[in-house]
Amino acid sequence: MNLLVLATGGTIGSAPKGTGLDTDAAQTPLLLQMYRRQYGEHARFTVRQLCTVLSENIEDSFYETLCTALCAPETARFDGVIVLHGTDTLPYTAALCAMACRQLCVPVCFVSSAYVLTDPRQNGLLNLRAAVRYIEAGGAGFVVPFANPGGTTELHLATRLLEADPFTDCFSSAADAPLAVLCGDEIRFPASPQLPTQEELRTPLRACSEAPLCLQKKIALLACFPGMAPKADALSADYAAALLWGYHSGTAPQKALADFAAQMRAQNRAVYLAPVKRAAEQYASTNALLACGVRPMYALTAPSALARLKIAYNQSAVSPEALAEEVLYYEEVPASV
């Protein structure tokens, strides 16, 4: 089996340096050496070191570089792609790449580690093994394998991955529905109406844009909190829209955000709210924001909502508002969940 490895840094590509941890390009060869010692030579790895950056420091240019590498003609020669990435922004990168590169026919697995490879608590090796076994088992699509400390090794659909718990470092899927599970050394695919089938994932989707990803227009992600009072004038002109990351009930501070939406509307900039439940009755605060022109993004995680908006506002095939309402890569969690 022939696999392309795109290394970007992150904890899995870092080592102790001085008084802290920082990126080290020597860690990718170390990871592959560890893999061969543990599991043998059956997988052939071709490595491309795209960059060495801690994932909390990535910017839009990183996404452009990674998506260009994923969509390069040579990718089709491989049985699958392994992207080595940090854990902090893993849901954001996985969601954006899945949507922006959804036309790919080969599986793409985002592999990370909770600790550096020289730390006995590292799970990067097991995460890489889960990725390889997933591809060997005929798994398709964009997925994130992760072995939770003391728990199971799950493979998550890229657009359903939630941010890691900051106290346990555990990852989970929206609605607690992983795409697959590594049991022993075997991949199991639980049947679930909440998830796309492997046949669906094997079917490449039409590209969102024929042009390479170019993220000139920015989206502001504003996490809601009591007492917030955002101002539209605080956003520079290259911000085309704002995404309000609301509370779990689909609510957000009504008065402050109604004022903010009015300011944005006066500047011809849109405001979106996620997640919003598809429900017959919304809270009065949510209804008030929608009446002010805030656009709901239903049944989405914040990373997937942000990814969809980044793509929508940086293409010219259709209006941004129209594409912002489309499901791009199975990101909406079914209402029955």
Buried (B, 14 or more C-beta within 10 A) or exposed (E): EEBBBBBBBBBBBBBEEEEEBBBBEEBBEBBBEBBEEEBEEEBEBEBBBBBBBBBEEBEBEBBBBBBBBBBEEEBEEBBBBBBBBBBBBBBBBBBBBBBBBBEBEBBBBBBBBBBBBEBEEBBBBBBBBBBBBBBBBEBBBBBBBBBBEEEEBBBBBBBBBBBBEEEEBBBBBBBEBBBBBBEEEEBEBEEBEBBBEBEEBBEBBEBBBEEEBBBEBBBBBBEBEEEBEBEBEEBEEEBBBBBBBBBEBBBBBBEBBBBBBEBBBEEEBBBBBBBBBBEEEBBEBBEBBBEBEBBBBBBBBBBBBBBBBBBBBBBEEEEBEEBBEEBBBBBBBEEEE
